[in-house]
Amino acid sequence: MTTQYVSDQNPDGTIIGYSATDKIGFHGTAGTVQVALSATAAAATTAAISGATCYGFTCPQADAIRALVNALRAALITKGIAST
């Protein structure tokens, strides 16, 4: 099987989809519009975790999970897969 490239090697990059309402799918999935991540979710994931509210994890584990969620959220927004 040969590889087909989408890029036209433009130095500014390649954009797939014109707007957040264009449907795009990856790896054989049905196309969907860009997901909007709520500001409430962003605020909840930046709050400090301490005391007895670690949700069944040790507080360092809960902080690590929060940091991972924030990193994944930032990556999705940076890649344009989700918006704020």
C-alpha positions as CSV (number, residue, x, y, z in Angstrom):
1,M,0.0,0.0,0.0
2,T,1.3,3.5,-0.8
3,T,1.0,6.5,1.4
4,Q,-1.1,9.5,0.4
5,Y,-0.2,12.9,1.8
6,V,-2.8,15.6,2.5
7,S,-0.2,18.4,2.8
8,D,0.8,20.7,-0.1
9,Q,4.0,21.4,1.7
10,N,3.0,25.0,2.4
11,P,5.4,26.4,5.0
12,D,2.4,27.8,7.0
13,G,1.0,24.2,7.4
14,T,-2.1,22.4,6.3
15,I,-5.6,23.0,7.8
16,I,-8.4,20.4,7.4
17,G,-11.8,21.8,7.9
18,Y,-12.8,25.4,7.3
19,S,-14.7,26.1,10.6
20,A,-15.8,24.4,13.8
21,T,-19.0,23.2,12.1
22,D,-17.2,21.2,9.5
23,K,-17.3,17.5,10.3
24,I,-14.1,15.6,10.4
25,G,-13.5,11.9,11.3
26,F,-10.2,10.0,12.0
27,H,-9.3,6.4,11.5
28,G,-12.6,5.3,9.9
29,T,-14.9,7.1,12.4
30,A,-17.9,9.2,11.5
31,G,-17.2,12.8,11.1
32,T,-18.2,15.1,13.9
33,V,-18.0,18.9,14.5
34,Q,-15.3,20.4,16.8
35,V,-16.1,19.8,20.4
36,A,-16.4,22.8,22.7
37,L,-14.9,22.3,26.1
38,S,-16.8,24.2,28.8
39,A,-15.2,26.8,31.0
40,T,-16.6,25.0,34.0
41,A,-14.5,22.0,33.2
42,A,-11.4,24.1,32.8
43,A,-12.0,25.8,36.2
44,A,-12.6,22.4,37.9
45,T,-9.4,21.0,36.6
46,T,-7.3,23.9,37.8
47,A,-8.5,23.8,41.4
48,A,-6.0,22.6,44.0
49,I,-6.7,19.1,45.4
50,S,-6.1,18.7,49.1
51,G,-7.4,17.4,52.4
52,A,-10.2,14.8,52.4
53,T,-11.4,15.6,48.8
54,C,-9.0,13.4,46.8
55,Y,-11.8,11.2,45.5
56,G,-10.4,7.8,46.6
57,F,-6.8,8.6,45.4
58,T,-3.9,9.9,47.4
59,C,-3.7,13.7,47.0
60,P,-0.5,13.4,44.9
61,Q,-2.2,10.9,42.6
62,A,-5.2,13.2,42.3
63,D,-2.9,16.1,41.5
64,A,-1.2,14.0,38.8
65,I,-4.6,13.1,37.2
66,R,-5.6,16.7,37.2
67,A,-2.3,17.7,35.6
68,L,-2.8,15.0,32.9
69,V,-6.4,16.2,32.2
70,N,-5.1,19.7,31.8
71,A,-2.3,18.6,29.5
72,L,-4.8,16.6,27.4
73,R,-7.2,19.5,27.3
74,A,-4.5,21.9,26.2
75,A,-3.3,19.5,23.4
76,L,-6.9,19.0,22.1
77,I,-7.3,22.8,21.9
78,T,-3.9,23.4,20.4
79,K,-4.6,20.8,17.6
80,G,-8.0,22.3,17.0
81,I,-9.8,19.1,17.9
82,A,-11.7,21.0,20.7
83,S,-12.3,24.6,21.4
84,T,-12.8,26.6,24.6
